[in-house]
Amino acid sequence: QPAPQAQVPQEPTAPQEPAPPDQPQAPAPEEKKPPLKQLERDLKKGLKGLFGR
């Protein structure tokens, strides 16, 4: 006798909500991307934070 799944409403499974309105905007256009130099600086900062301790 299979257990009815409707009897487990306590599980915090997320209901099928519609995607947030800003979801289709995920791929940022080229203009909004930060310049490569800034990305490099952030990367080096992150590496220093990781290995500099």
PyMOL Python script that loads the backbone (N, CA, C, O; Angstrom):
from pymol import cmd

cmd.read_pdbstr("""\
ATOM      1  N   GLN A   1       0.849  -1.211   0.000  1.00  0.00           N
ATOM      2  CA  GLN A   1       0.000   0.000   0.000  1.00  0.00           C
ATOM      3  C   GLN A   1       0.880   1.256   0.000  1.00  0.00           C
ATOM      4  O   GLN A   1       1.499   1.568   1.017  1.00  0.00           O
ATOM      5  N   PRO A   2       0.945   1.967  -1.107  1.00  0.00           N
ATOM      6  CA  PRO A   2       1.819   3.159  -1.194  1.00  0.00           C
ATOM      7  C   PRO A   2       1.316   4.283  -0.313  1.00  0.00           C
ATOM      8  O   PRO A   2       0.115   4.547  -0.246  1.00  0.00           O
ATOM      9  N   ALA A   3       2.255   4.952   0.370  1.00  0.00           N
ATOM     10  CA  ALA A   3       1.852   6.055   1.247  1.00  0.00           C
ATOM     11  C   ALA A   3       1.413   7.244   0.402  1.00  0.00           C
ATOM     12  O   ALA A   3       2.120   7.640  -0.524  1.00  0.00           O
ATOM     13  N   PRO A   4       0.253   7.815   0.714  1.00  0.00           N
ATOM     14  CA  PRO A   4      -0.213   8.990  -0.054  1.00  0.00           C
ATOM     15  C   PRO A   4       0.702  10.184   0.168  1.00  0.00           C
ATOM     16  O   PRO A   4       0.993  10.540   1.309  1.00  0.00           O
ATOM     17  N   GLN A   5       1.153  10.798  -0.906  1.00  0.00           N
ATOM     18  CA  GLN A   5       2.081  11.921  -0.778  1.00  0.00           C
ATOM     19  C   GLN A   5       1.375  13.171  -0.264  1.00  0.00           C
ATOM     20  O   GLN A   5       2.031  14.079   0.247  1.00  0.00           O
ATOM     21  N   ALA A   6       0.064  13.234  -0.390  1.00  0.00           N
ATOM     22  CA  ALA A   6      -0.663  14.433   0.033  1.00  0.00           C
ATOM     23  C   ALA A   6      -0.650  14.560   1.550  1.00  0.00           C
ATOM     24  O   ALA A   6      -1.013  15.608   2.085  1.00  0.00           O
ATOM     25  N   GLN A   7      -0.237  13.510   2.250  1.00  0.00           N
ATOM     26  CA  GLN A   7      -0.268  13.541   3.714  1.00  0.00           C
ATOM     27  C   GLN A   7       1.043  14.057   4.292  1.00  0.00           C
ATOM     28  O   GLN A   7       1.269  13.921   5.495  1.00  0.00           O
ATOM     29  N   VAL A   8       1.920  14.649   3.469  1.00  0.00           N
ATOM     30  CA  VAL A   8       3.192  15.158   3.985  1.00  0.00           C
ATOM     31  C   VAL A   8       3.320  16.649   3.671  1.00  0.00           C
ATOM     32  O   VAL A   8       4.221  17.052   2.935  1.00  0.00           O
ATOM     33  N   PRO A   9       2.421  17.472   4.225  1.00  0.00           N
ATOM     34  CA  PRO A   9       2.485  18.915   3.924  1.00  0.00           C
ATOM     35  C   PRO A   9       3.526  19.642   4.766  1.00  0.00           C
ATOM     36  O   PRO A   9       3.729  20.843   4.585  1.00  0.00           O
ATOM     37  N   GLN A  10       4.191  18.938   5.688  1.00  0.00           N
ATOM     38  CA  GLN A  10       5.142  19.596   6.585  1.00  0.00           C
ATOM     39  C   GLN A  10       6.460  19.894   5.867  1.00  0.00           C
ATOM     40  O   GLN A  10       7.195  20.796   6.269  1.00  0.00           O
ATOM     41  N   GLU A  11       6.762  19.138   4.809  1.00  0.00           N
ATOM     42  CA  GLU A  11       8.030  19.365   4.108  1.00  0.00           C
ATOM     43  C   GLU A  11       8.030  20.752   3.475  1.00  0.00           C
ATOM     44  O   GLU A  11       7.070  21.121   2.798  1.00  0.00           O
ATOM     45  N   PRO A  12       9.093  21.525   3.686  1.00  0.00           N
ATOM     46  CA  PRO A  12       9.156  22.890   3.131  1.00  0.00           C
ATOM     47  C   PRO A  12       9.541  22.893   1.662  1.00  0.00           C
ATOM     48  O   PRO A  12      10.447  23.620   1.254  1.00  0.00           O
ATOM     49  N   THR A  13       8.846  22.070   0.856  1.00  0.00           N
ATOM     50  CA  THR A  13       9.143  22.069  -0.573  1.00  0.00           C
ATOM     51  C   THR A  13       8.573  23.336  -1.189  1.00  0.00           C
ATOM     52  O   THR A  13       7.407  23.667  -0.970  1.00  0.00           O
ATOM     53  N   ALA A  14       9.384  24.041  -1.954  1.00  0.00           N
ATOM     54  CA  ALA A  14       8.937  25.305  -2.539  1.00  0.00           C
ATOM     55  C   ALA A  14       7.864  25.030  -3.583  1.00  0.00           C
ATOM     56  O   ALA A  14       8.061  24.194  -4.465  1.00  0.00           O
ATOM     57  N   PRO A  15       6.737  25.716  -3.496  1.00  0.00           N
ATOM     58  CA  PRO A  15       5.689  25.546  -4.521  1.00  0.00           C
ATOM     59  C   PRO A  15       6.155  26.080  -5.863  1.00  0.00           C
ATOM     60  O   PRO A  15       7.100  26.865  -5.939  1.00  0.00           O
ATOM     61  N   GLN A  16       5.490  25.650  -6.910  1.00  0.00           N
ATOM     62  CA  GLN A  16       5.895  26.079  -8.255  1.00  0.00           C
ATOM     63  C   GLN A  16       5.488  27.528  -8.457  1.00  0.00           C
ATOM     64  O   GLN A  16       4.423  27.813  -9.006  1.00  0.00           O
ATOM     65  N   GLU A  17       6.338  28.440  -8.013  1.00  0.00           N
ATOM     66  CA  GLU A  17       6.030  29.860  -8.182  1.00  0.00           C
ATOM     67  C   GLU A  17       6.502  30.334  -9.554  1.00  0.00           C
ATOM     68  O   GLU A  17       7.431  29.762 -10.124  1.00  0.00           O
ATOM     69  N   PRO A  18       5.870  31.367 -10.080  1.00  0.00           N
ATOM     70  CA  PRO A  18       6.367  31.941 -11.342  1.00  0.00           C
ATOM     71  C   PRO A  18       7.737  32.560 -11.135  1.00  0.00           C
ATOM     72  O   PRO A  18       8.021  33.110 -10.071  1.00  0.00           O
ATOM     73  N   ALA A  19       8.582  32.472 -12.142  1.00  0.00           N
ATOM     74  CA  ALA A  19       9.939  33.005 -12.014  1.00  0.00           C
ATOM     75  C   ALA A  19       9.877  34.499 -11.725  1.00  0.00           C
ATOM     76  O   ALA A  19       8.999  35.192 -12.239  1.00  0.00           O
ATOM     77  N   PRO A  20      10.806  35.006 -10.902  1.00  0.00           N
ATOM     78  CA  PRO A  20      10.836  36.446 -10.609  1.00  0.00           C
ATOM     79  C   PRO A  20      10.973  37.256 -11.894  1.00  0.00           C
ATOM     80  O   PRO A  20      11.524  36.759 -12.876  1.00  0.00           O
ATOM     81  N   PRO A  21      10.484  38.488 -11.905  1.00  0.00           N
ATOM     82  CA  PRO A  21      10.482  39.277 -13.149  1.00  0.00           C
ATOM     83  C   PRO A  21      11.885  39.587 -13.668  1.00  0.00           C
ATOM     84  O   PRO A  21      12.071  39.796 -14.866  1.00  0.00           O
ATOM     85  N   ASP A  22      12.883  39.617 -12.757  1.00  0.00           N
ATOM     86  CA  ASP A  22      14.232  39.979 -13.208  1.00  0.00           C
ATOM     87  C   ASP A  22      15.020  38.749 -13.663  1.00  0.00           C
ATOM     88  O   ASP A  22      16.217  38.848 -13.935  1.00  0.00           O
ATOM     89  N   GLN A  23      14.364  37.601 -13.746  1.00  0.00           N
ATOM     90  CA  GLN A  23      15.073  36.396 -14.159  1.00  0.00           C
ATOM     91  C   GLN A  23      15.565  36.480 -15.602  1.00  0.00           C
ATOM     92  O   GLN A  23      16.717  36.133 -15.862  1.00  0.00           O
ATOM     93  N   PRO A  24      14.731  36.929 -16.558  1.00  0.00           N
ATOM     94  CA  PRO A  24      15.213  36.974 -17.953  1.00  0.00           C
ATOM     95  C   PRO A  24      16.356  37.957 -18.164  1.00  0.00           C
ATOM     96  O   PRO A  24      17.029  37.914 -19.194  1.00  0.00           O
ATOM     97  N   GLN A  25      16.581  38.847 -17.195  1.00  0.00           N
ATOM     98  CA  GLN A  25      17.656  39.829 -17.334  1.00  0.00           C
ATOM     99  C   GLN A  25      18.991  39.297 -16.818  1.00  0.00           C
ATOM    100  O   GLN A  25      19.965  40.046 -16.747  1.00  0.00           O
ATOM    101  N   ALA A  26      19.050  38.017 -16.460  1.00  0.00           N
ATOM    102  CA  ALA A  26      20.267  37.467 -15.862  1.00  0.00           C
ATOM    103  C   ALA A  26      21.502  37.718 -16.740  1.00  0.00           C
ATOM    104  O   ALA A  26      22.493  38.245 -16.234  1.00  0.00           O
ATOM    105  N   PRO A  27      21.485  37.365 -18.023  1.00  0.00           N
ATOM    106  CA  PRO A  27      22.669  37.648 -18.850  1.00  0.00           C
ATOM    107  C   PRO A  27      22.823  39.141 -19.063  1.00  0.00           C
ATOM    108  O   PRO A  27      22.098  39.739 -19.858  1.00  0.00           O
ATOM    109  N   ALA A  28      23.768  39.743 -18.353  1.00  0.00           N
ATOM    110  CA  ALA A  28      23.937  41.196 -18.439  1.00  0.00           C
ATOM    111  C   ALA A  28      24.491  41.574 -19.806  1.00  0.00           C
ATOM    112  O   ALA A  28      25.333  40.861 -20.352  1.00  0.00           O
ATOM    113  N   PRO A  29      24.030  42.677 -20.358  1.00  0.00           N
ATOM    114  CA  PRO A  29      24.595  43.145 -21.637  1.00  0.00           C
ATOM    115  C   PRO A  29      26.059  43.518 -21.487  1.00  0.00           C
ATOM    116  O   PRO A  29      26.539  43.752 -20.378  1.00  0.00           O
ATOM    117  N   GLU A  30      26.760  43.574 -22.601  1.00  0.00           N
ATOM    118  CA  GLU A  30      28.209  43.815 -22.562  1.00  0.00           C
ATOM    119  C   GLU A  30      28.537  45.114 -21.839  1.00  0.00           C
ATOM    120  O   GLU A  30      29.552  45.202 -21.148  1.00  0.00           O
ATOM    121  N   GLU A  31      27.681  46.127 -21.996  1.00  0.00           N
ATOM    122  CA  GLU A  31      28.032  47.440 -21.449  1.00  0.00           C
ATOM    123  C   GLU A  31      28.061  47.410 -19.926  1.00  0.00           C
ATOM    124  O   GLU A  31      28.821  48.150 -19.302  1.00  0.00           O
ATOM    125  N   LYS A  32      27.228  46.550 -19.321  1.00  0.00           N
ATOM    126  CA  LYS A  32      27.121  46.583 -17.864  1.00  0.00           C
ATOM    127  C   LYS A  32      28.227  45.780 -17.189  1.00  0.00           C
ATOM    128  O   LYS A  32      28.400  45.870 -15.974  1.00  0.00           O
ATOM    129  N   LYS A  33      28.972  44.999 -17.957  1.00  0.00           N
ATOM    130  CA  LYS A  33      30.040  44.205 -17.334  1.00  0.00           C
ATOM    131  C   LYS A  33      31.167  45.123 -16.869  1.00  0.00           C
ATOM    132  O   LYS A  33      31.526  46.056 -17.588  1.00  0.00           O
ATOM    133  N   PRO A  34      31.729  44.886 -15.698  1.00  0.00           N
ATOM    134  CA  PRO A  34      32.852  45.709 -15.239  1.00  0.00           C
ATOM    135  C   PRO A  34      34.061  45.495 -16.136  1.00  0.00           C
ATOM    136  O   PRO A  34      34.212  44.421 -16.720  1.00  0.00           O
ATOM    137  N   PRO A  35      34.919  46.491 -16.255  1.00  0.00           N
ATOM    138  CA  PRO A  35      36.108  46.360 -17.104  1.00  0.00           C
ATOM    139  C   PRO A  35      37.001  45.228 -16.622  1.00  0.00           C
ATOM    140  O   PRO A  35      36.979  44.860 -15.447  1.00  0.00           O
ATOM    141  N   LEU A  36      37.789  44.680 -17.545  1.00  0.00           N
ATOM    142  CA  LEU A  36      38.646  43.536 -17.203  1.00  0.00           C
ATOM    143  C   LEU A  36      39.619  43.898 -16.095  1.00  0.00           C
ATOM    144  O   LEU A  36      39.899  43.080 -15.219  1.00  0.00           O
ATOM    145  N   LYS A  37      40.138  45.121 -16.130  1.00  0.00           N
ATOM    146  CA  LYS A  37      41.127  45.497 -15.113  1.00  0.00           C
ATOM    147  C   LYS A  37      40.519  45.393 -13.723  1.00  0.00           C
ATOM    148  O   LYS A  37      41.162  44.917 -12.787  1.00  0.00           O
ATOM    149  N   GLN A  38      39.265  45.844 -13.593  1.00  0.00           N
ATOM    150  CA  GLN A  38      38.632  45.778 -12.273  1.00  0.00           C
ATOM    151  C   GLN A  38      38.448  44.321 -11.871  1.00  0.00           C
ATOM    152  O   GLN A  38      38.665  43.959 -10.715  1.00  0.00           O
ATOM    153  N   LEU A  39      38.045  43.483 -12.829  1.00  0.00           N
ATOM    154  CA  LEU A  39      37.884  42.067 -12.513  1.00  0.00           C
ATOM    155  C   LEU A  39      39.212  41.486 -12.040  1.00  0.00           C
ATOM    156  O   LEU A  39      39.261  40.739 -11.063  1.00  0.00           O
ATOM    157  N   GLU A  40      40.291  41.838 -12.745  1.00  0.00           N
ATOM    158  CA  GLU A  40      41.613  41.332 -12.352  1.00  0.00           C
ATOM    159  C   GLU A  40      41.952  41.785 -10.940  1.00  0.00           C
ATOM    160  O   GLU A  40      42.441  41.001 -10.126  1.00  0.00           O
ATOM    161  N   ARG A  41      41.687  43.068 -10.656  1.00  0.00           N
ATOM    162  CA  ARG A  41      42.002  43.590  -9.332  1.00  0.00           C
ATOM    163  C   ARG A  41      41.219  42.816  -8.266  1.00  0.00           C
ATOM    164  O   ARG A  41      41.765  42.425  -7.235  1.00  0.00           O
ATOM    165  N   ASP A  42      39.922  42.605  -8.541  1.00  0.00           N
ATOM    166  CA  ASP A  42      39.109  41.876  -7.569  1.00  0.00           C
ATOM    167  C   ASP A  42      39.648  40.461  -7.392  1.00  0.00           C
ATOM    168  O   ASP A  42      39.693  39.940  -6.278  1.00  0.00           O
ATOM    169  N   LEU A  43      40.054  39.847  -8.497  1.00  0.00           N
ATOM    170  CA  LEU A  43      40.577  38.490  -8.410  1.00  0.00           C
ATOM    171  C   LEU A  43      41.821  38.467  -7.530  1.00  0.00           C
ATOM    172  O   LEU A  43      41.948  37.623  -6.642  1.00  0.00           O
ATOM    173  N   LYS A  44      42.734  39.398  -7.783  1.00  0.00           N
ATOM    174  CA  LYS A  44      43.966  39.422  -6.987  1.00  0.00           C
ATOM    175  C   LYS A  44      43.645  39.693  -5.528  1.00  0.00           C
ATOM    176  O   LYS A  44      44.257  39.115  -4.630  1.00  0.00           O
ATOM    177  N   LYS A  45      42.669  40.586  -5.294  1.00  0.00           N
ATOM    178  CA  LYS A  45      42.275  40.874  -3.917  1.00  0.00           C
ATOM    179  C   LYS A  45      41.765  39.593  -3.255  1.00  0.00           C
ATOM    180  O   LYS A  45      42.103  39.294  -2.109  1.00  0.00           O
ATOM    181  N   GLY A  46      40.945  38.843  -3.999  1.00  0.00           N
ATOM    182  CA  GLY A  46      40.402  37.610  -3.453  1.00  0.00           C
ATOM    183  C   GLY A  46      41.506  36.604  -3.167  1.00  0.00           C
ATOM    184  O   GLY A  46      41.499  35.945  -2.128  1.00  0.00           O
ATOM    185  N   LEU A  47      42.458  36.487  -4.095  1.00  0.00           N
ATOM    186  CA  LEU A  47      43.558  35.543  -3.883  1.00  0.00           C
ATOM    187  C   LEU A  47      44.373  35.959  -2.664  1.00  0.00           C
ATOM    188  O   LEU A  47      44.757  35.122  -1.847  1.00  0.00           O
ATOM    189  N   LYS A  48      44.634  37.266  -2.550  1.00  0.00           N
ATOM    190  CA  LYS A  48      45.391  37.726  -1.381  1.00  0.00           C
ATOM    191  C   LYS A  48      44.631  37.385  -0.110  1.00  0.00           C
ATOM    192  O   LYS A  48      45.234  36.978   0.883  1.00  0.00           O
ATOM    193  N   GLY A  49      43.317  37.546  -0.131  1.00  0.00           N
ATOM    194  CA  GLY A  49      42.518  37.236   1.046  1.00  0.00           C
ATOM    195  C   GLY A  49      42.577  35.750   1.367  1.00  0.00           C
ATOM    196  O   GLY A  49      42.587  35.356   2.533  1.00  0.00           O
ATOM    197  N   LEU A  50      42.618  34.921   0.314  1.00  0.00           N
ATOM    198  CA  LEU A  50      42.628  33.477   0.550  1.00  0.00           C
ATOM    199  C   LEU A  50      43.987  33.011   1.060  1.00  0.00           C
ATOM    200  O   LEU A  50      44.075  32.285   2.050  1.00  0.00           O
ATOM    201  N   PHE A  51      45.047  33.437   0.373  1.00  0.00           N
ATOM    202  CA  PHE A  51      46.373  32.882   0.679  1.00  0.00           C
ATOM    203  C   PHE A  51      47.205  33.792   1.580  1.00  0.00           C
ATOM    204  O   PHE A  51      48.235  33.366   2.102  1.00  0.00           O
ATOM    205  N   GLY A  52      46.771  35.039   1.770  1.00  0.00           N
ATOM    206  CA  GLY A  52      47.597  35.979   2.527  1.00  0.00           C
ATOM    207  C   GLY A  52      47.471  35.807   4.027  1.00  0.00           C
ATOM    208  O   GLY A  52      48.211  36.423   4.794  1.00  0.00           O
ATOM    209  N   ARG A  53      46.521  34.958   4.452  1.00  0.00           N
ATOM    210  CA  ARG A  53      46.342  34.816   5.906  1.00  0.00           C
ATOM    211  C   ARG A  53      47.458  33.993   6.515  1.00  0.00           C
ATOM    212  O   ARG A  53      47.472  33.771   7.725  1.00  0.00           O
TER     213      ARG A  53
END
""", "prot")
cmd.dss("prot")
cmd.show_as("cartoon", "prot")
cmd.util.cbc("prot")
cmd.orient("prot")
